[in-house]
Amino acid sequence: MIKSSSPRSTVLGFILGWTLFSNPVWSLAVTGSSSCTETCGDNGVTFSTDLVCTDSSFNETSKGLKLKNCLLCESTSTAYDSPTQNDVYWFLFNQKYILQDCLFDREPDVSLSPCESSCLPLRSVFKTLWYQDGWIPQYEYCEMGGGAVETYAGDCADCLRGKTGSMFLGNFMDTLDSGCRNKPNASDGETVKLRQALFATETKTSVPTTSASKSTGSPTATSTASTAPTASETSAPDAIAQPESSKTKSSLSTGAAAGIGVGAGAGGLIVIAAIVWVFFLRKRRRPSNEKYAPGWSDESTSSLKYSAPLAEMPAPEFANRRELEGTSRAELPGS
């Protein structure tokens, strides 16, 4: 006869089974055929209880170290089973889940302040689940929020790296941004290009080669810098030639000034000569006029004729001849 198990052992078995199967801690999303299953676990599912947020937690806790080693393995893995079952997909997914949980889901271990302006526009992207009646396409998150990742992720990453304890979160944000800009083809063995080491604690100041456009832009900037001295060298002859042209302009100005001076002097002499000539003619004309004047012409009557209208002149019989003669003599030339 088989003895039935006691109620106590049944309860303990139920608790143990629930713990093992409903909350599979120490296992992260990974491709089934990947060699990273040894590091990430073979369950292939990530739960929020598997995640940590602060930089120190990744280096000092068992969960953090497991998560760190799993991400490092997936960052170089080319394991591929399908468009939504490959290590590039899970590498991006695990970092997306960390950012979602640490910045927007839980009471944050890492405060968003003062990064709200650059990080909050990404909230809807991170709050959108990647499993919706099946896993969403690999880079669909790039189109969410009108392309919010490419617009805001870079600034958000820089801000997070500038805060104490969130350097790694900033690096994860950069990874998601790089994934959108490069869209590596996992089926061809491509992996996500990292702007710097995933768990680097210092920010590189060099231009990252995260996309074709940025990598091609870097040499352009370098070539621009290298051509700058050439530009200054080509401008040097112009600077040397400048005094020559200035000297020419100066000599032309002096000649013009001399010409103007000579012209003005000649003009002055001509004017003076003309005045002297006119004066000389007037002197010669006066005696000749007096020579041919009629003998009977009286100066006083001539004066009366032209000095004022007849209506205003006194009658001849009442006029004082001496007065008239005095007045008329004063008005005649040469008197």
C-alpha positions in Angstrom: 0.0 0.0 0.0 1.4 3.4 -1.1 1.4 6.0 1.5 0.1 9.4 0.5 2.3 12.4 0.8 1.8 14.7 3.7 0.2 18.1 3.1 3.4 19.7 4.3 5.5 18.1 1.6 3.0 18.9 -1.1 3.1 22.6 -0.2 6.9 22.6 -0.2 6.9 20.9 -3.6 4.5 23.4 -5.0 6.5 26.4 -3.7 9.7 24.9 -5.1 8.1 24.2 -8.5 6.6 27.7 -8.7 9.9 29.3 -7.8 11.8 27.3 -10.5 9.4 27.7 -13.4 7.5 30.9 -12.8 10.5 33.1 -12.0 13.5 31.7 -13.8 16.2 33.9 -12.4 19.8 33.8 -13.8 18.7 33.3 -17.4 18.7 35.9 -20.1 17.4 36.0 -23.6 19.8 34.2 -26.0 19.6 32.2 -29.2 19.2 28.5 -28.6 22.1 27.5 -30.9 24.4 30.2 -29.5 27.6 29.4 -27.6 26.5 32.2 -25.2 24.0 29.9 -23.6 26.7 28.8 -21.2 27.0 32.4 -20.0 23.5 33.7 -20.3 21.6 30.5 -19.4 19.7 28.1 -21.5 16.2 29.2 -20.7 16.2 32.0 -23.3 14.0 34.4 -21.3 14.8 37.7 -19.5 12.8 38.8 -16.5 13.0 42.1 -14.7 14.4 40.3 -11.6 17.5 39.5 -13.7 18.3 43.1 -14.2 20.5 45.7 -12.4 20.8 49.4 -13.1 23.8 51.1 -11.4 27.3 50.9 -12.6 28.5 49.4 -9.3 25.8 46.7 -9.5 27.2 45.4 -12.8 30.6 44.9 -11.2 29.8 44.0 -7.6 26.7 41.7 -7.6 26.2 38.2 -8.9 23.2 39.2 -11.1 25.1 42.2 -12.4 28.2 40.2 -13.3 26.1 37.5 -15.1 24.3 40.2 -17.1 27.5 41.9 -17.9 29.2 38.7 -19.2 26.1 37.7 -21.2 26.0 41.1 -23.0 29.7 40.9 -23.7 29.3 37.5 -25.2 26.3 38.5 -27.3 28.0 41.7 -28.6 30.4 39.5 -30.7 28.2 36.5 -31.3 27.0 35.7 -34.9 24.5 33.0 -33.9 21.5 33.0 -36.2 18.4 30.9 -36.3 15.8 33.3 -37.7 15.2 37.0 -38.2 13.9 37.2 -34.6 16.0 34.4 -33.1 19.6 35.6 -33.4 22.1 37.0 -30.9 22.0 40.5 -32.5 18.3 40.6 -31.8 18.7 39.5 -28.2 21.8 41.7 -27.6 19.6 44.7 -28.5 16.6 43.4 -26.7 18.4 42.8 -23.4 19.7 46.4 -23.4 16.3 47.8 -24.3 14.8 45.9 -21.4 17.4 47.2 -19.0 16.8 50.8 -20.0 13.0 50.3 -19.9 13.2 48.8 -16.4 15.7 51.2 -14.9 14.5 54.5 -16.4 10.7 54.0 -16.9 9.3 51.0 -15.0 10.6 50.6 -11.5 11.2 53.2 -8.9 14.4 54.3 -10.6 17.7 53.4 -9.0 19.0 56.0 -11.4 17.1 59.3 -11.5 16.5 60.8 -14.9 17.2 64.3 -13.6 18.5 66.4 -15.3 18.1 64.3 -18.4 14.3 64.6 -18.8 14.4 66.7 -21.9 16.5 64.3 -23.9 15.3 61.0 -22.4 11.6 61.4 -21.8 10.7 61.6 -25.5 12.0 58.0 -25.7 9.5 56.7 -23.1 7.0 55.4 -25.5 9.7 53.5 -27.5 10.9 51.7 -24.4 7.5 51.0 -22.9 6.4 49.2 -26.1 6.8 45.5 -25.7 8.8 43.6 -28.3 6.5 40.6 -28.0 3.1 41.2 -29.5 1.5 38.0 -30.8 5.0 37.1 -31.7 8.3 38.9 -31.7 8.4 42.2 -33.6 10.8 42.7 -36.5 14.4 43.4 -35.5 14.6 47.1 -36.2 10.9 48.1 -35.8 11.9 50.0 -32.6 13.8 52.4 -34.8 10.5 53.6 -36.4 8.6 54.0 -33.1 7.7 57.5 -32.0 8.5 58.9 -35.4 12.2 57.8 -35.3 12.7 59.0 -31.7 15.7 56.8 -31.1 17.8 58.5 -33.8 16.6 61.9 -32.8 17.0 61.7 -29.0 19.1 58.6 -28.1 22.5 60.3 -28.7 21.7 63.3 -26.4 20.1 61.0 -23.8 23.2 58.8 -23.8 25.5 61.7 -23.3 23.5 63.0 -20.4 23.3 59.6 -18.7 27.1 59.2 -19.0 27.5 62.6 -17.4 25.7 61.4 -14.3 27.2 59.3 -11.4 26.2 55.7 -11.6 24.6 55.6 -15.1 27.6 55.5 -17.4 26.7 51.9 -18.6 23.1 52.9 -19.2 24.4 55.7 -21.5 26.5 53.1 -23.3 23.4 50.9 -23.8 21.5 53.8 -25.2 24.3 54.4 -27.7 24.1 50.7 -28.7 20.4 51.0 -29.6 21.1 54.2 -31.5 23.9 52.5 -33.4 21.7 49.5 -34.2 19.2 51.9 -35.9 21.8 53.7 -37.9 23.7 50.7 -39.1 21.0 47.9 -39.1 23.6 45.1 -39.2 22.4 42.0 -41.1 22.6 39.1 -38.6 22.1 36.6 -41.3 25.3 37.8 -42.9 27.2 37.5 -39.7 27.2 41.3 -39.0 27.2 42.6 -35.4 26.3 45.9 -33.9 29.1 48.5 -34.1 29.9 49.9 -30.7 31.0 53.6 -30.2 33.1 52.5 -27.3 33.5 49.5 -25.1 30.1 48.4 -23.7 31.2 48.7 -20.1 33.7 51.6 -20.6 33.8 54.1 -17.7 35.3 56.9 -19.8 33.7 58.6 -22.7 35.8 58.8 -25.9 36.1 62.2 -27.5 36.9 60.9 -31.0 34.2 60.7 -33.6 32.6 57.3 -33.4 32.4 55.1 -36.5 28.9 54.0 -35.9 27.4 54.4 -39.4 28.5 54.7 -43.0 27.6 58.3 -43.0 29.6 59.1 -39.8 32.6 57.0 -40.8 32.8 58.7 -44.2 32.3 62.0 -42.5 35.4 61.6 -40.2 37.9 61.5 -43.1 36.3 64.5 -44.5 36.8 66.4 -41.3 40.4 65.2 -41.3 41.0 66.2 -44.8 39.5 69.6 -44.2 41.8 70.1 -41.3 44.8 69.1 -43.4 43.9 71.4 -46.2 43.6 74.4 -43.9 47.3 75.2 -44.0 47.2 74.9 -47.8 44.5 77.5 -47.9 46.6 79.8 -45.7 49.6 79.2 -47.9 47.7 80.1 -51.1 46.5 83.3 -49.4 50.0 84.3 -48.5 51.0 85.5 -52.0 48.0 87.6 -52.0 49.1 89.2 -48.8 52.5 89.8 -50.2 51.1 91.2 -53.5 48.9 93.6 -51.6 51.6 96.2 -50.8 52.5 96.2 -54.6 48.9 97.1 -55.6 48.7 99.6 -52.8 51.9 101.3 -54.0 50.4 101.5 -57.5 47.2 103.0 -56.2 49.3 105.4 -54.2 51.4 106.5 -57.2 48.3 106.9 -59.3 46.7 109.1 -56.6 49.8 111.3 -56.4 49.9 111.8 -60.2 46.2 112.6 -60.3 46.7 115.1 -57.5 49.6 116.7 -59.4 47.5 116.9 -62.5 44.7 118.5 -60.7 47.1 121.0 -59.1 48.6 121.9 -62.5 45.2 122.2 -64.1 43.9 124.4 -61.3 47.0 126.7 -61.6 46.6 127.0 -65.4 42.9 127.7 -65.0 43.7 130.4 -62.4 46.2 132.0 -64.8 43.7 131.9 -67.6 41.0 133.6 -65.4 43.5 136.3 -64.3 44.6 136.9 -67.9 40.9 137.2 -68.9 40.2 139.7 -66.2 43.3 141.8 -67.1 42.3 141.6 -70.8 38.7 142.8 -70.1 40.0 145.6 -67.9 42.4 146.7 -70.6 39.7 146.7 -73.2 37.5 148.9 -71.0 40.3 151.3 -70.5 40.9 151.6 -74.3 37.2 151.9 -75.0 36.5 154.9 -72.7 38.7 157.5 -74.5 37.4 156.4 -77.9 33.8 156.9 -76.8 34.5 160.4 -75.4 36.4 161.2 -78.7 33.4 160.6 -80.9 30.6 162.0 -78.6 28.6 164.9 -80.2 29.7 168.4 -79.2 26.3 169.6 -78.4 25.4 166.8 -76.1 25.1 168.1 -72.6 26.1 165.8 -69.8 23.3 167.0 -67.6 20.6 166.2 -70.2 22.1 162.9 -70.9 22.0 162.1 -67.3 18.4 163.2 -67.1 17.5 161.1 -70.1 18.8 157.8 -68.7 18.9 158.1 -64.9 15.1 157.8 -64.2 11.7 157.9 -66.0 10.5 161.3 -67.3 7.5 161.4 -65.1 9.7 161.4 -62.1 12.1 164.1 -63.3 11.5 167.8 -62.4 10.5 170.2 -65.2 13.5 171.8 -67.0 12.4 175.4 -66.1 12.3 174.6 -62.3 15.4 172.5 -62.1 18.5 173.8 -60.5 21.2 173.4 -63.1 24.0 173.2 -60.6 22.2 170.4 -58.7 21.5 168.5 -61.8 25.1 168.9 -63.0 26.4 167.7 -59.7 24.1 164.7 -59.7 24.7 163.8 -63.3 28.5 164.1 -63.0 28.6 161.8 -60.1 26.8 159.1 -62.1 28.8 159.5 -65.3 31.9 157.3 -65.8 35.3 158.8 -65.8 34.2 162.0 -63.9 
